[in-house]
Amino acid sequence: MGSGIELATYPGLDERISVLRLGTTVDAIFVRTARFDVLIDTLDTPETCREAMELVGAERGGRPLVVVNSHMDWDHFWGNAAVAGRAAIVAHEAARERFRNGSVHEVLRRKAAEDARFGAVELHPPTLFFSDRIGLDGGDLTLELLHTPGHAPDHVVVWIPELRTCLAVDAVENPIPKVWSDDPADLASLVASLHRIRRLGAQHLVLAHGQTDAPSTMDRNLAYFEALAERVGALGAAPSVAPDDALPDGLRLTDFVEGIDALPDAARRFYERFHRANLAATIRSVHGRR
Ligand SMILES: [Zn+2]
């Protein structure tokens, strides 16, 4: 069977933490505490999730399992069917609304039409909700779930103080994260979430995309948003960022982040879309709606 899931780790990362890597698509995380196992995100399909659980031996031994859905984006919770019924699935209360309002089901219809792999996916919602933070006491390790909106309204990160490790999921991304919408409030939330994560003082900052645990990624993300605001603020009027227009000189992603040209084409285009979204939110935030 081959979904392509494999185990990964980072130098110095505690052995109780396993990275469950689905190629370049997404990383989920498995944490083994004294009292229970915790799976942070269920990957893109129930089948992938089942294979991941087998890889870390969570299908054997009957240990209690707690599942966290970091947010309701497809690559982070579509595997829920593999664990529904045997574990509480914890998420922020805003995840409830995202699950209910239908857009996540619309994404499934679209992706299932494109790729047979998603044809058998059945969406299962989280079952346990919190508002700002909730702690899971595993005995040896504490997992603090912190609401960190901005990339998505329901986004949460997991902070493990004993290991100075933050599972930042999509709040921090290499090379850049993406804001939820062009509403200036979402941009402000994303930047505030980055500051909230920075205050934790993590030594390992584990991302879901970009395959790194370097805290410097967060500093670069913050510097990027600061530079965006500064450069857009220095313009007398709001520039056009219509999808078909080339971005003006000085406002391209390569003007803010190094190494973009070295990315594979698909990844470069992907992050250029992120950048356009961030830029649109910044322009509205600085110049108001046009
Ligand atoms: Zn993601």
Residues whose N, C-alpha, C, O or C-beta is under 5 A from the ligand:
A	BS01	ZN	D73 D75 D170
